[in-house]
């Protein structure tokens, strides 16, 4: 487990540079989750470290495989200095602990909700999980382990989350794209939905 996390941290540092802050959260019955903060000009990125220590298990499986199964870490990018986004550290750790706590497999297209604003005053309590491979490349591990995927999180307003449940992740992403939505704006309103 420690060896995998060392490789994951090295991949994050290679892709994002040196973190300027980190925080650790431990929930009862779970492994420790760290959240690293990286500042890149006017963008701040938060990345989890610890979610990939164990493979995610299918909640319908009788026994969780200790080696095989998808592994992931979460990455959130927002514009810096507009609001107190550093308060997102605990909600991000909660999302990263979800596979251990709820037996959930986090995959692209999924919605994750923390039930409260991601940071004080945020119009978002949920995120859409996007495809990996962009900002931070997947980290290949020795067989039979699956690679660690670095999944971007796209904050969703309540209306967007409801629309996504009905119309699907692909249609919501197309709507954002067609309206030129700045998904890194921590104060943005909901995209026009019809």
Secondary structure, 3 states (H helix, E strand, C coil): CHHHHHHHHHHHHHHHCCCCEEEEECCCCCCCEEEEEEEECCEEEEEEECHHHCCCCCCCCCCCCCCCCCEEEEEEEEECCCCCHHHHHHHHHHHHHHHHHHCCCCCCCCEEECCCCCCCCCCEEEEEECCCCCCCCCECCCCCCCCEEEEEEEEEEHHHHHHHHHHCHHHHHHHHHHCCCCCCCCCCCCCCCC
